[in-house]
């Protein structure tokens, strides 16, 4: 796949193709971050409120709680291991002091990277900043790993909240510039938008990945769990729409800042890889829209009919299959992300990066309002379709009863 992608651009224009170890470590790191952040958001905003409802069968609640705890513990383990390889990779790629990745894996090499003094004017070295950030991420991962303990798993809400807070603080560490004299409004704004972009992607993708894993518990669940998952999907769809809205807004700015003109999407290697990434994300959004306008009304119709078997099949078999496709597309996005280095502006020789002028901010606000309106309309339309489907089924039932009478 890597060969096919690199062949899609000319050798003269292509960004340097990352080594295999770089692709693997970067994908593993982002998978851990997304699983950790998105998984915690999923539990705190969606799973816990639904599982606490009195209508949930205690046996089903216990199964889902146990599966969720094991899942989060495994995510924490994955993230902790991926962090080690990722920081080793950063040490191997220090400009002007590159070393083989195999050598960078040694603790001594990692220590040399994080202990290098900062440049003149820096209040902290980039290595020390990385140490603080990765140490905090490690703490967040270890907190999730505590869910391996059945006793601590009962406090999963506390574990996920703690891990989410530490994750958030860790990710914001790099917002502080190592040299404040070189910091500008544009660089800080770019960092904020980039962080919001990653956090939103983590919420969306990490959430759907967690729900797919939980759906594998269906053999141990009662038929009534179909209704529980129907409530989970409904609640998560709202969270997903907010996350996708943030992704669209921040993604538009990042694309604008990295690509000078539409033609650079096809004349630079960065632009071509960006087109592939956007196409994958767009497909994910289309699948999500199909779930919202097709699957949710079908589930609503089955719930209104009291057909537990149909609700179970739709919510725990059909729906997860479609969401699994989204997860696979997200893996493709992570793969392509490894090839997005530099920017199309640099490749095309553009004179300077854009600035956040009042006009640009105004356009961004208008776009944010339009996206918010469209998503609210989508939610209301989906809900109306579900209610219409339920009313239509009630009418059919009444007519059937009248005919029999």
VENQUI-V66843 format. One record per residue. N is the residue number from 1. RES is the residue in one letter. PSI is psi in whole degrees, 0 to 359 (999 if undefined). Layout:
BEGIN
N/RES/PSI
N/RES/PSI
END
This chain:
BEGIN
1/X/317
2/X/319
3/X/319
4/X/319
5/X/318
6/X/335
7/X/345
8/X/350
9/X/156
10/X/149
11/X/331
12/X/330
13/X/342
14/X/145
15/X/155
16/X/125
17/X/124
18/X/150
19/X/160
20/X/318
21/X/327
22/X/319
23/X/314
24/X/313
25/X/323
26/X/318
27/X/318
28/X/319
29/X/310
30/X/324
31/X/319
32/X/316
33/X/314
34/X/316
35/X/322
36/X/306
37/X/309
38/X/322
39/X/318
40/X/318
41/X/319
42/X/313
43/X/315
44/X/324
45/X/332
46/X/299
47/X/308
48/X/314
49/X/322
50/X/315
51/X/339
52/X/350
53/X/141
54/X/336
55/X/346
56/X/130
57/X/129
58/X/325
59/X/318
60/X/320
61/X/317
62/X/318
63/X/312
64/X/324
65/X/318
66/X/315
67/X/319
68/X/318
69/X/314
70/X/320
71/X/313
72/X/324
73/X/320
74/X/322
75/X/316
76/X/320
77/X/314
78/X/312
79/X/318
80/X/315
81/X/317
82/X/327
83/X/322
84/X/314
85/X/326
86/X/316
87/X/329
88/X/321
89/X/322
90/X/320
91/X/329
92/X/341
93/X/19
94/X/125
95/X/125
96/X/349
97/X/36
98/X/141
99/X/159
100/X/145
101/X/324
102/X/321
103/X/327
104/X/344
105/X/344
106/X/142
107/X/325
108/X/319
109/X/320
110/X/319
111/X/320
112/X/323
113/X/314
114/X/346
115/X/1
116/X/130
117/X/154
118/X/169
119/X/168
120/X/127
121/X/347
122/X/136
123/X/344
124/X/145
125/X/156
126/X/329
127/X/317
128/X/323
129/X/318
130/X/321
131/X/315
132/X/314
133/X/312
134/X/330
135/X/318
136/X/317
137/X/322
138/X/321
139/X/316
140/X/320
141/X/317
142/X/323
143/X/317
144/X/325
145/X/338
146/X/341
147/X/353
148/X/333
149/X/122
150/X/325
151/X/316
152/X/337
153/X/334
154/X/341
155/X/36
156/X/328
157/X/317
158/X/318
159/X/314
160/X/322
161/X/316
162/X/314
163/X/319
164/X/316
165/X/314
166/X/319
167/X/315
168/X/313
169/X/318
170/X/318
171/X/333
172/X/352
173/X/319
174/X/356
175/X/334
176/X/116
177/X/146
178/X/339
179/X/105
180/X/335
181/X/338
182/X/356
183/X/137
184/X/169
185/X/320
186/X/318
187/X/321
188/X/317
189/X/319
190/X/317
191/X/318
192/X/315
193/X/322
194/X/318
195/X/318
196/X/323
197/X/311
198/X/319
199/X/321
200/X/317
201/X/319
202/X/318
203/X/316
204/X/301
205/X/317
206/X/326
207/X/312
208/X/327
209/X/317
210/X/320
211/X/324
212/X/316
213/X/316
214/X/328
215/X/338
216/X/351
217/X/4
218/X/330
219/X/339
220/X/4
221/X/156
222/X/169
223/X/329
224/X/343
225/X/341
226/X/319
227/X/324
228/X/314
229/X/330
230/X/319
231/X/322
232/X/314
233/X/319
234/X/315
235/X/321
236/X/328
237/X/324
238/X/314
239/X/319
240/X/320
241/X/321
242/X/316
243/X/315
244/X/323
245/X/316
246/X/322
247/X/316
248/X/315
249/X/308
250/X/324
251/X/323
252/X/318
253/X/316
254/X/320
255/X/318
256/X/322
257/X/336
258/X/340
259/X/122
260/X/323
261/X/158
262/X/327
263/X/333
264/X/345
265/X/340
266/X/345
267/X/355
268/X/153
269/X/321
270/X/315
271/X/319
272/X/317
273/X/324
274/X/321
275/X/318
276/X/314
277/X/312
278/X/323
279/X/319
280/X/316
281/X/320
282/X/320
283/X/319
284/X/317
285/X/322
286/X/319
287/X/319
288/X/321
289/X/321
290/X/320
291/X/319
292/X/319
293/X/344
294/X/305
295/X/315
296/X/317
297/X/323
298/X/319
299/X/320
300/X/320
301/X/317
302/X/323
303/X/320
304/X/328
305/X/350
306/X/22
307/X/87
308/X/321
309/X/317
310/X/319
311/X/316
312/X/314
313/X/315
314/X/315
315/X/333
316/X/357
317/X/299
318/X/309
319/X/311
320/X/330
321/X/315
322/X/321
323/X/327
324/X/324
325/X/320
326/X/319
327/X/317
328/X/321
329/X/324
330/X/323
331/X/321
332/X/322
333/X/317
334/X/322
335/X/312
336/X/326
337/X/330
338/X/340
339/X/358
340/X/86
341/X/147
342/X/220
343/X/161
344/X/328
345/X/317
346/X/316
347/X/320
348/X/353
349/X/29
350/X/145
351/X/321
352/X/162
353/X/154
354/X/158
355/X/158
356/X/84
357/X/171
358/X/324
359/X/315
360/X/317
361/X/319
362/X/316
363/X/320
364/X/319
365/X/316
366/X/315
367/X/320
368/X/319
369/X/316
370/X/318
371/X/319
372/X/316
373/X/317
374/X/323
375/X/323
376/X/319
377/X/319
378/X/315
379/X/316
380/X/320
381/X/318
382/X/317
383/X/321
384/X/321
385/X/319
386/X/317
387/X/321
388/X/320
389/X/319
390/X/318
391/X/320
392/X/321
393/X/323
394/X/320
395/X/316
396/X/319
397/X/317
398/X/319
399/X/322
400/X/318
401/X/319
402/X/321
403/X/320
404/X/325
405/X/999
END
